[in-house]
């Protein structure tokens, strides 16, 4: 009887401690909204002299299209954030725009995009030659060192700036999550994985025919 009482006491104590523990909630952002936010940032920040530059890896737009005002597009309204442990009823209206605005307010992200814009000509040439490819983490991977032509520093600089952009997206995702529910405990590493994976998708989508891209299974193919 005494042993059974001790067992019950132990079970009750464990339950009490568990109720006091901080629970980390996994917050899932719709991938299409995150991807649209990246595309909006390309349109907003890859500009110079008031004229929109093509998104990274994309061909230049016709002259008449360049004159059109570029605005971030609003995504589905009434979208809900999905949590693995709890459900939030807050509607995530214009989530893609919210993410883009948050990132555009980060000085380090704006600076990173300026550097990316400067690096596009040499990096595009390296991608055309097959010297580098787009890996599944959203970074450039050297595939043929013999074709680098001494531009190792440019590849590193592009990757460093991409990491700033990816980290900015993760910060924006975390900030919006906490804004909707300040009490939740989130996992920043989860946001980083999501931000990197979706960034890699946008870069693969923008890759030109003939460029090397890494699929999610690790296999390298020419687009």
C-alpha positions in Angstrom: 0.0 0.0 0.0 2.8 2.3 0.9 4.6 1.6 -2.4 1.4 2.4 -4.3 1.0 5.6 -2.4 4.6 6.6 -3.3 3.9 5.8 -7.0 0.8 8.0 -7.0 2.8 10.8 -5.3 5.5 10.5 -7.9 3.1 10.6 -10.8 1.4 13.6 -9.3 4.7 15.4 -8.8 5.7 14.7 -12.4 2.4 16.1 -13.6 2.8 19.2 -11.6 6.4 19.8 -12.9 5.2 19.2 -16.5 2.4 21.8 -16.1 5.0 24.3 -14.9 7.4 23.6 -17.8 7.7 26.0 -20.7 6.3 24.4 -23.9 7.9 25.2 -27.2 5.4 25.7 -29.9 6.2 24.9 -33.5 4.7 27.6 -35.7 4.2 26.9 -39.3 4.0 29.7 -41.9 2.4 28.8 -45.3 5.3 28.3 -47.7 3.6 30.2 -50.5 3.4 33.3 -48.3 7.1 33.1 -47.3 8.0 32.6 -51.0 5.9 35.5 -52.0 7.6 37.7 -49.4 11.0 36.8 -50.8 9.8 37.7 -54.3 8.3 41.0 -53.1 11.7 41.8 -51.5 13.4 41.1 -54.8 11.1 43.5 -56.5 11.4 46.2 -53.8 15.1 46.1 -52.9 16.8 44.9 -56.1 16.4 48.4 -57.6 18.8 51.1 -58.6 18.1 54.7 -59.8 14.4 54.1 -59.4 14.4 51.3 -62.1 13.6 47.8 -61.0 16.4 45.3 -61.5 15.6 41.7 -62.5 15.3 39.3 -59.5 18.4 37.3 -58.8 18.8 34.8 -61.6 15.9 36.1 -63.7 16.2 37.7 -67.2 15.6 41.4 -67.5 12.0 42.5 -68.1 10.9 44.2 -71.4 11.4 48.0 -71.4 7.7 48.7 -71.1 7.3 46.5 -68.1 10.2 48.3 -66.3 8.1 51.4 -66.2 5.3 49.8 -64.3 5.2 50.4 -60.6 6.3 47.4 -58.6 4.3 46.6 -55.5 4.4 43.6 -53.1 1.4 41.4 -53.8 -1.2 40.6 -51.2 -1.7 36.9 -50.5 -4.7 35.0 -49.4 -6.6 36.8 -46.7 -8.0 35.0 -43.6 -5.1 32.5 -43.6 -4.5 30.9 -40.2 -1.2 30.1 -38.5 -1.1 26.4 -37.8 0.6 25.2 -34.5 1.6 21.7 -33.7 0.3 21.9 -30.1 -2.3 24.7 -30.2 -4.4 26.5 -32.7 -4.5 30.2 -33.1 -7.7 31.8 -34.4 -5.9 35.0 -35.4 -6.3 35.5 -39.2 -3.0 36.1 -40.9 -4.2 38.6 -43.4 -1.6 39.8 -46.0 1.0 37.5 -44.3 3.4 37.8 -47.3 3.3 41.6 -47.1 3.8 41.6 -43.3 6.9 39.4 -43.7 8.3 41.6 -46.5 7.6 44.8 -44.6 9.3 43.4 -41.4 12.4 42.4 -43.4 12.5 45.7 -45.4 12.7 47.5 -42.0 15.9 45.7 -41.1 19.0 47.7 -42.1 21.2 44.6 -42.4 18.7 43.1 -44.9 18.6 46.2 -47.0 22.4 46.4 -47.1 22.6 42.7 -48.0 20.3 43.2 -51.0 22.4 46.1 -52.1 25.5 43.9 -52.0 23.6 41.1 -53.8 22.7 43.5 -56.6 26.3 44.5 -57.1 27.4 40.8 -57.2 24.9 39.6 -59.7 26.9 40.1 -62.9 29.9 38.0 -61.9 27.8 35.4 -60.1 25.5 35.0 -63.1 28.6 34.4 -65.3 29.8 31.7 -62.9 26.3 30.1 -62.9 26.3 30.2 -66.7 29.7 28.5 -66.9 28.7 25.8 -64.4 31.3 26.9 -61.9 28.6 27.2 -59.2 25.1 25.9 -58.6 22.2 26.6 -56.3 22.2 24.2 -53.3 19.2 23.1 -51.3 20.1 25.4 -48.4 19.7 28.5 -50.5 23.5 29.1 -51.0 25.9 28.9 -53.9 27.9 25.7 -54.1 31.2 25.5 -56.0 30.9 22.7 -58.5 34.0 23.3 -60.6 36.9 25.2 -59.0 38.7 25.3 -62.3 36.0 27.7 -63.7 36.0 30.1 -60.7 38.5 32.4 -62.4 39.7 33.7 -59.0 36.2 34.8 -58.0 36.1 32.8 -54.7 35.6 36.1 -52.8 32.5 37.0 -54.8 30.9 33.6 -54.1 31.6 33.9 -50.4 30.2 37.4 -50.3 27.0 36.3 -52.1 26.6 33.5 -49.6 27.3 35.8 -46.6 24.6 38.2 -47.8 22.1 35.5 -48.5 22.6 34.2 -45.0 21.7 37.7 -43.7 18.5 37.6 -45.8 17.6 34.2 -44.6 18.2 35.1 -41.0 16.1 38.2 -41.5 13.2 36.1 -42.7 13.5 33.9 -39.7 13.5 36.9 -37.4 10.4 38.3 -39.2 8.6 35.0 -38.8 9.4 34.8 -35.1 8.4 38.5 -34.5 5.0 38.0 -36.2 4.4 34.8 -34.2 5.1 36.6 -30.9 3.0 39.5 -32.0 0.0 37.2 -32.4 0.6 35.4 -29.1 3.3 37.0 -26.8 3.1 34.0 -24.4 4.2 31.3 -26.8 7.8 29.9 -26.7 9.0 29.4 -30.3 12.0 27.6 -31.7 14.2 30.0 -33.7 16.0 27.1 -35.4 12.7 25.9 -36.8 12.2 29.3 -38.4 15.8 29.2 -39.8 15.2 25.9 -41.5 11.9 27.0 -43.0 13.4 30.3 -44.2 16.4 28.6 -45.8 14.4 25.9 -47.5 11.9 28.4 -49.0 14.7 30.7 -50.0 16.3 27.8 -51.9 13.0 27.1 -53.6 12.8 30.7 -54.9 16.4 30.6 -56.2 15.7 27.3 -58.0 12.5 28.7 -59.5 14.5 31.8 -60.7 17.4 29.7 -62.2 17.8 29.9 -65.9 17.9 26.8 -68.2 21.3 25.2 -68.0 22.1 26.3 -64.5 22.9 23.7 -61.9 20.4 23.2 -59.0 20.4 20.8 -56.1 17.1 18.9 -55.5 15.8 18.3 -52.0 17.0 14.7 -52.2 20.6 16.0 -52.7 20.9 15.2 -56.4 22.4 17.9 -58.7 20.7 18.5 -62.1 20.8 21.1 -64.8 17.6 23.0 -65.1 
